[in-house]
Amino acid sequence: MSALAPGLPRVPLAFAFGLAVAMGCAPLLSDALRPTQLMTALDISLESGVPTRLRDWVVVPSPAFQASLDLVGDGDGQDNTKPYDQVVMRDYRNEAGAVVMLAIAYARVQRQEVKIHRPDLCYRSQGFEVQAIAPASFALVSESGVPVVGRRLLARRADRLEAVVYWLRTGTQYSDRAWDARLQIFTDGLEGRVPDGVLVRASQIVASPGDAEAAWAQLETFLADLVAGSSADIRPLLLR
């Protein structure tokens, strides 16, 4: 009886051996090609570097809960593990009595499978209805000369209406589109780099949708003051 089943092509021994070697080396090549050069080292503290006073804004005990920085439940089906190395969540009040909720999440590693969650998704996963969403252009320019852009949100849950602004930095890129972050991670990976990332979010509870425009403007001014008032070590993490 023949060693080969009828109808099956004969494979040259040299070809079969080469194929086996290639298959065996594939995991090693994958590891060798995996990006390993981190874009920054995490040797500074956000908690100590982010100021507790900004012009007439001062940190106060939290009068209301902040929306979590993580996805809750199934979210969008992505990895729900916490992808952050450092988080700062505070409330600030100014002399007029206005309160701003600040959240900063920093991650030194951004990969396709584990990256910072966008507030659009986080708010929805926590039961908020996002009633408005629009691009935001901040009066800021990054250290690399790139305009800082993000998003404005208006989110409602029960009797709570919240105006939100944020930017999300992936490496040196700012964008209000999720696929841009994925492309940046891919591009950096081709060059052997692993980008870091930061989410800077500010929000304010408002009485009605008509108050959102003024709240967004105040929040954007607040974040500009935040950057200006942050330490020289922290500023490049917020804006690279």
C-alpha positions as CSV (number, residue, x, y, z in Angstrom):
1,M,0.0,0.0,0.0
2,S,1.4,3.4,-1.0
3,A,2.4,5.7,1.9
4,L,0.5,8.5,0.2
5,A,-3.3,8.5,-0.3
6,P,-4.3,8.4,-4.0
7,G,-4.8,11.8,-5.6
8,L,-2.6,13.7,-3.1
9,P,0.3,15.6,-4.7
10,R,3.8,14.6,-3.7
11,V,5.6,17.4,-1.7
12,P,9.3,17.7,-2.2
13,L,11.2,16.9,1.0
14,A,13.2,20.2,0.9
15,F,10.0,22.3,0.5
16,A,8.3,20.5,3.4
17,F,11.4,21.0,5.6
18,G,11.5,24.7,4.7
19,L,7.8,25.1,5.4
20,A,8.2,23.5,8.8
21,V,11.1,25.7,9.7
22,A,9.2,28.9,8.6
23,M,6.2,27.8,10.7
24,G,8.4,27.2,13.7
25,C,10.1,30.6,13.4
26,A,6.9,32.6,12.9
27,P,6.3,33.2,16.6
28,L,9.9,34.2,17.1
29,L,9.7,36.7,14.2
30,S,6.4,38.0,15.6
31,D,8.1,38.7,18.9
32,A,11.1,40.3,17.2
33,L,8.9,42.6,15.2
34,R,6.7,43.6,18.1
35,P,7.2,47.4,18.9
36,T,9.3,47.8,22.1
37,Q,10.4,51.4,22.2
38,L,8.2,53.2,24.7
39,M,7.7,56.9,23.8
40,T,8.0,58.0,27.5
41,A,9.1,56.7,30.9
42,L,6.6,57.0,33.7
43,D,8.7,58.4,36.5
44,I,6.5,61.4,37.5
45,S,3.3,61.7,39.5
46,L,0.2,63.2,38.0
47,E,-1.3,63.6,41.5
48,S,1.5,65.9,42.6
49,G,2.1,67.6,39.3
50,V,-1.5,68.7,38.5
51,P,-2.1,71.9,40.4
52,T,-4.8,72.1,43.1
53,R,-5.4,75.8,42.3
54,L,-5.9,77.4,38.9
55,R,-6.5,81.1,38.8
56,D,-9.7,81.4,40.9
57,W,-10.4,77.6,40.8
58,V,-9.5,75.6,43.8
59,V,-10.0,71.9,44.6
60,V,-13.0,71.1,46.8
61,P,-14.5,67.9,48.2
62,S,-16.6,66.2,45.5
63,P,-20.2,67.3,45.6
64,A,-21.3,64.8,43.0
65,F,-20.0,61.5,41.6
66,Q,-18.0,61.6,38.4
67,A,-18.6,59.2,35.5
68,S,-16.1,56.4,35.6
69,L,-13.2,56.4,33.1
70,D,-13.9,52.7,32.4
71,L,-16.4,50.9,30.4
72,V,-19.2,49.3,32.4
73,G,-20.9,46.1,31.3
74,D,-20.3,45.1,27.7
75,G,-19.7,48.6,26.5
76,D,-18.7,48.3,22.8
77,G,-17.4,44.8,23.2
78,Q,-13.8,45.8,23.6
79,D,-11.4,44.9,26.4
80,N,-12.9,46.4,29.6
81,T,-9.7,46.1,31.7
82,K,-8.3,49.3,33.2
83,P,-5.7,50.5,30.7
84,Y,-4.3,53.3,32.9
85,D,-1.1,53.8,34.8
86,Q,-2.2,56.9,36.7
87,V,-5.6,58.6,37.2
88,V,-6.5,62.0,38.8
89,M,-10.1,62.8,39.5
90,R,-10.9,66.1,41.2
91,D,-13.6,68.8,41.6
92,Y,-12.7,72.5,41.4
93,R,-14.9,75.5,42.4
94,N,-14.4,79.1,41.4
95,E,-15.3,82.3,43.3
96,A,-18.7,82.4,41.5
97,G,-19.6,79.0,42.8
98,A,-19.3,77.1,39.5
99,V,-17.9,73.5,39.8
100,V,-15.8,71.7,37.3
101,M,-15.2,67.9,37.4
102,L,-11.7,67.1,36.1
103,A,-10.5,63.6,35.1
104,I,-7.1,62.8,33.7
105,A,-6.1,59.2,32.8
106,Y,-2.5,58.5,31.6
107,A,-1.3,55.2,30.0
108,R,2.3,54.7,28.9
109,V,1.3,51.9,26.5
110,Q,-1.3,52.1,23.8
111,R,-2.0,49.0,21.8
112,Q,-4.9,48.1,19.5
113,E,-6.3,45.7,22.1
114,V,-5.7,47.8,25.2
115,K,-6.1,51.6,24.9
116,I,-7.8,54.5,26.7
117,H,-11.6,54.5,26.5
118,R,-13.3,57.4,24.9
119,P,-15.8,59.2,27.1
120,D,-18.5,58.8,24.4
121,L,-18.4,55.0,25.1
122,C,-17.9,55.3,28.9
123,Y,-20.9,57.6,29.4
124,R,-23.2,55.4,27.3
125,S,-22.0,52.2,29.1
126,Q,-22.9,53.8,32.4
127,G,-26.5,54.6,31.4
128,F,-26.1,58.1,30.0
129,E,-27.9,59.2,26.8
130,V,-25.4,61.2,24.7
131,Q,-27.8,63.9,23.4
132,A,-25.2,66.0,21.6
133,I,-21.7,65.4,20.3
134,A,-19.5,67.7,18.3
135,P,-15.8,68.4,17.6
136,A,-14.0,70.7,20.0
137,S,-11.0,72.9,19.0
138,F,-9.0,74.0,22.0
139,A,-7.0,77.2,22.2
140,L,-3.9,75.1,22.6
141,V,-1.1,73.9,20.5
142,S,0.9,70.8,21.4
143,E,4.7,70.8,21.8
144,S,5.0,69.3,18.4
145,G,2.9,72.1,16.9
146,V,-0.2,70.1,16.4
147,P,-3.6,71.8,17.1
148,V,-5.4,70.2,20.1
149,V,-8.8,68.8,19.1
150,G,-11.3,66.7,20.9
151,R,-15.0,66.5,21.5
152,R,-17.9,68.2,23.2
153,L,-20.7,66.0,24.7
154,L,-24.0,66.6,26.3
155,A,-25.0,63.6,28.3
156,R,-28.2,62.9,30.4
157,R,-29.0,60.2,33.0
158,A,-32.2,60.5,34.9
159,D,-32.3,64.1,36.2
160,R,-28.6,64.8,35.7
161,L,-27.5,66.7,32.6
162,E,-23.7,67.0,32.0
163,A,-21.7,69.1,29.6
164,V,-18.4,67.4,28.8
165,V,-15.3,68.4,26.8
166,Y,-12.2,66.2,26.3
167,W,-9.2,65.5,24.3
168,L,-7.4,62.2,23.8
169,R,-3.8,62.1,22.9
170,T,-2.3,59.0,21.3
171,G,1.5,59.6,20.9
172,T,1.6,63.0,19.2
173,Q,-1.9,62.7,17.6
174,Y,-5.1,64.4,18.7
175,S,-8.3,63.4,17.0
176,D,-12.1,63.2,17.6
177,R,-12.3,60.0,15.6
178,A,-11.5,56.6,17.1
179,W,-10.0,55.1,13.9
180,D,-7.3,57.9,13.9
181,A,-6.0,56.5,17.2
182,R,-5.9,53.0,15.8
183,L,-4.0,54.3,12.7
184,Q,-1.5,56.1,14.9
185,I,-0.8,53.0,17.0
186,F,-0.3,51.0,13.8
187,T,2.0,53.7,12.2
188,D,4.1,54.0,15.4
189,G,4.3,50.2,15.6
190,L,5.7,50.0,12.1
191,E,8.6,52.2,13.3
192,G,9.1,50.1,16.4
193,R,7.5,52.6,18.8
194,V,4.8,52.0,21.4
195,P,2.9,55.3,21.9
196,D,1.6,56.5,25.2
197,G,-1.7,58.2,25.7
198,V,-3.7,60.5,27.9
199,L,-7.3,61.5,28.3
200,V,-8.1,64.9,29.7
201,R,-11.8,65.4,30.5
202,A,-13.7,68.2,32.1
203,S,-17.4,68.3,32.8
204,Q,-20.0,70.4,34.5
205,I,-23.6,69.7,35.5
206,V,-26.0,72.1,33.8
207,A,-29.7,72.9,34.3
208,S,-30.8,72.7,30.6
209,P,-29.5,72.0,27.1
210,G,-29.5,75.8,26.5
211,D,-26.7,76.1,29.1
212,A,-24.4,73.7,27.4
213,E,-22.7,76.2,25.1
214,A,-21.6,78.5,27.9
215,A,-20.5,75.4,30.0
216,W,-18.4,74.0,27.1
217,A,-16.7,77.4,26.7
218,Q,-15.9,77.6,30.4
219,L,-14.6,74.1,30.5
220,E,-12.3,74.7,27.6
221,T,-10.9,77.8,29.3
222,F,-10.5,75.8,32.5
223,L,-8.4,73.2,30.6
224,A,-6.2,75.9,29.0
225,D,-5.6,77.2,32.6
226,L,-4.8,73.6,33.7
227,V,-2.1,73.2,31.0
228,A,-0.6,76.6,31.8
229,G,-0.6,75.9,35.6
230,S,0.8,72.3,35.4
231,S,4.4,71.5,36.3
232,A,7.0,71.4,33.5
233,D,7.1,67.6,34.0
234,I,3.4,67.1,33.6
235,R,2.7,69.5,30.7
236,P,4.4,67.2,28.1
237,L,2.1,64.4,29.2
238,L,-1.0,66.5,28.7
239,L,0.3,68.0,25.4
240,R,3.0,66.3,23.4
